[in-house]
Amino acid sequence: MNGEATWLAIVLPRLKTDRLIRSGRAPEGRPLAVYAKEANAFLLTGVDARASSLGLKLAMSLADARAIQPNLAAIEAEPGEDARALDNIAAWCERFTPVVVVDPPDGLFLDITGCGHLFGDDVALRDQIVVRLAAQGYAARAALASTPGAAWALARYGQNTKTSPPRGGRGRGGGEKTAHVSNSALRENLQGSLAQSPHPLAPSPSRGGGLEHLLAPLPIEALRLEEDSAALLRRLGLKTVGQLLHAPRSSFTARAGERAMLRLDQALGRAPEALNPRRPAPPVFALRRFLEPLFNIETILIATEHLCGDVIEKLDRRGAGARRCALHLFGVDGRDRTIEIGVSRPEREVKALLRLFREKLDRAAENLDAEFGIEAARLDVIQLQRIEGAPRTLVAVEESQASAEKIATLVDILSARLGPKRVLRPKFNDAHQPEKAGMWRSALESDPTSPSMGEVSRAQRATEGVKAKKREEAPLEASLNALGHHPLSRRFAPTAPRSRGSGGAPRDSVPRRPLTLFTRAQPIEAIAAVPDGPPIRFRWRRVLREVVRAEGPERISGDWLGGAPTRDYYRVEDKDGRRYWLFREGLYGESDETPRWFVQGLFA
C-alpha cells in the first residue's frame, strides 16, 4: 500500500463481557451473558467465550439461554459503561496514531498512514495492538486495508485477520480472567503474548491483490448494509460481495438503495468516506517511542526537546510557528497524561517551547504519577500561525524599553505558571454599546485583527493582481498624458475627509468617555424639563442629585438584528461638581413602553 492511506480496523466482539470480567463483577466458574430488553423481550447482547462454546448466541432470548444453561450468569447491559470503556480503549490507541475514530458499539478505526515504520511496519503495529489488548483482557480482531470500509469488512468477516492469542484463567476453561488484572500481571502477560505472536513481517491480508479480490468471498453484511437491504439481497440470491461486483449497478441500486451502492464504492476506494476522529487531527505532530520507560522529569524533558526539534523542522517547511501545543505522555499502565502550552506569538524556537514545557512539568511533577514509566510521547501542534519575516538590525542597539519579543516571552512564562485564564489583555469589539465595546481576553489568544495564513495568501494574490493591472495600464496612461488627456479618475477624484482630533485627545480637552464604566448600567429615576431633553434632577442610590450642566445628546442606535432600543447619552454635572454619563433608553412614541434612565459611568 505504498503511496496509499493505511487504515486499521479493530473489532472487540466481547467488549460487554470483557469489561465485566476485568472489573471483577463476573462470577467465577459460570458462563457469562449480557442481556437487554428489545422488542418487549430480553435478548442476549453479549456472551463470553465459555457461553459461546456452550451454544449460546447473540439475539437469543434470555429464557432460552437459561433453559440451555441453567448455571448461566446473566447481567443487564450497561450501554453507557460500554461506551465509556470503548472510548478509553480509543484513548489508549492514540499512542500509536493521533487519528482514532470510534465506531460504536464495538469497533475502532485507526489511520496509521506513516506510523508503521515506528513499530517495524504496518503488520507489526497491527499485531502489537491486538496482543496488548489481549494482555489487558480484551479479545480483539484487526485487519489492514487502504479504505476504512474494506478494513471493517476484513476485521469482522475475513479469514486471515489478526486475532487475540488465547489467555489462561481460573474457572474459565482457558477463557478470560475473572479478577482485576494487576499491572505486573499485565506486563508478564504482554511479554508472553509477544513471544507467541507471529513474525512482524508476516503477510497482511491487505497486501497483494486488489480489494475486489479480498472482498469477493465475504458475505454481503461485510459492506455495512442495512439489515433490510441485506435480507432483500439474500432473497434475490446475492449472498457474497463478489456476486454484487458483477451485478448491474442500476438493478442493484434499485433494489438495495443508493446507500448500499455507496457502501460498495467506499469499500473499494471509488468514493471517499468521511470519518469523525475522536479528537481533531493536529496539522503537525511528532511521535517517539522509547526502548526503556522514562521515570523522571529530566529524561522526559530530554525526550520533549527532541520532539520539539522534530516539530519545528516541519513548521519551517510550512513557514509557520506554533501557537498551542499539547504533549501526550503514554504510560506503561495504559494511561496518558496531557500537558498543554500556549504562546502569545507564533514560536519556532526549541528553547522557547522547552522552557514552557519545563514550567508545566515542574508544576505537574507531583501529579504526574509515572510509577510504571512513560513508554511513548507525542507532541501535537494544535494551532499554528504564519510567521512574517521581520527585518534584523546589523548593529546591536541598547533598548530603552522592552521589545515586543520580550513582552511576549514574559506573557508566555506567566501564563504557564499562573494559567492562561489569569493573564489577560484588553480586547476591543466593533460594537456601539459601550458595555460591549471592550472586554478582557486571554493574553495567549490570537489577535482577531491579525490575518490567518489563508488570508495572508489571498491578500498577497490580490496585491500581485493589482500590481499587474497597474503595469498593464501604465503604457496607456503614459500615452494619454503625452497627448494632454488626463484620466477622469485623477482629475475629479474626491479627497478623503479628515476627522477632527482623530487618533488623539479632543481639541477642547473634554473627555468624551468616563474613566469608570460600569459593566452593567445602573437604573436611576430622572426628571426632565421636556420629554426628549436632558434630566434636571435624578435619584441614584437613594440620593437625589441636582443637575447644573448637561451636554448632549449623543445618540447610539440599537442593533437592528437584536432589536435593542435607541439610547441618548448625556454628560451631566451636579451641584457638587460630580460628573456622570447618563442615557435614556428608548424614545417617546417609539414603542408602548416608557423610556427608562440609567447611569453608565463616572467621569471623576
Secondary structure as UniProt FT lines:
FT   TURN            2..3
FT   STRAND          7..11
FT   TURN            13..14
FT   HELIX           15..22
FT   TURN            23..24
FT   TURN            28..29
FT   STRAND          32..38
FT   TURN            39..40
FT   STRAND          41..47
FT   HELIX           49..53
FT   TURN            54..55
FT   TURN            58..59
FT   HELIX           62..68
FT   TURN            70..71
FT   STRAND          73..76
FT   HELIX           79..93
FT   TURN            94..96
FT   STRAND          100..103
FT   TURN            104..106
FT   STRAND          107..111
FT   TURN            113..115
FT   HELIX           116..119
FT   HELIX           122..135
FT   TURN            136..137
FT   STRAND          141..145
FT   HELIX           148..157
FT   STRAND          162..163
FT   TURN            170..173
FT   HELIX           183..196
FT   TURN            200..201
FT   TURN            205..206
FT   HELIX           211..215
FT   TURN            216..217
FT   HELIX           220..223
FT   HELIX           227..235
FT   TURN            236..237
FT   HELIX           241..245
FT   HELIX           249..256
FT   HELIX           258..268
FT   STRAND          284..294
FT   HELIX           297..318
FT   STRAND          320..331
FT   TURN            332..333
FT   STRAND          336..347
FT   HELIX           350..368
FT   TURN            371..372
FT   STRAND          374..386
FT   HELIX           404..418
FT   TURN            420..422
FT   STRAND          424..428
FT   HELIX           434..437
FT   STRAND          438..442
FT   TURN            443..444
FT   TURN            448..449
FT   HELIX           453..482
FT   TURN            483..484
FT   HELIX           488..491
FT   TURN            500..503
FT   TURN            507..508
FT   STRAND          516..528
FT   TURN            531..532
FT   STRAND          535..540
FT   TURN            541..542
FT   STRAND          543..556
FT   TURN            560..563
FT   STRAND          567..574
FT   TURN            575..576
FT   STRAND          579..585
FT   TURN            589..590
FT   STRAND          596..602
//
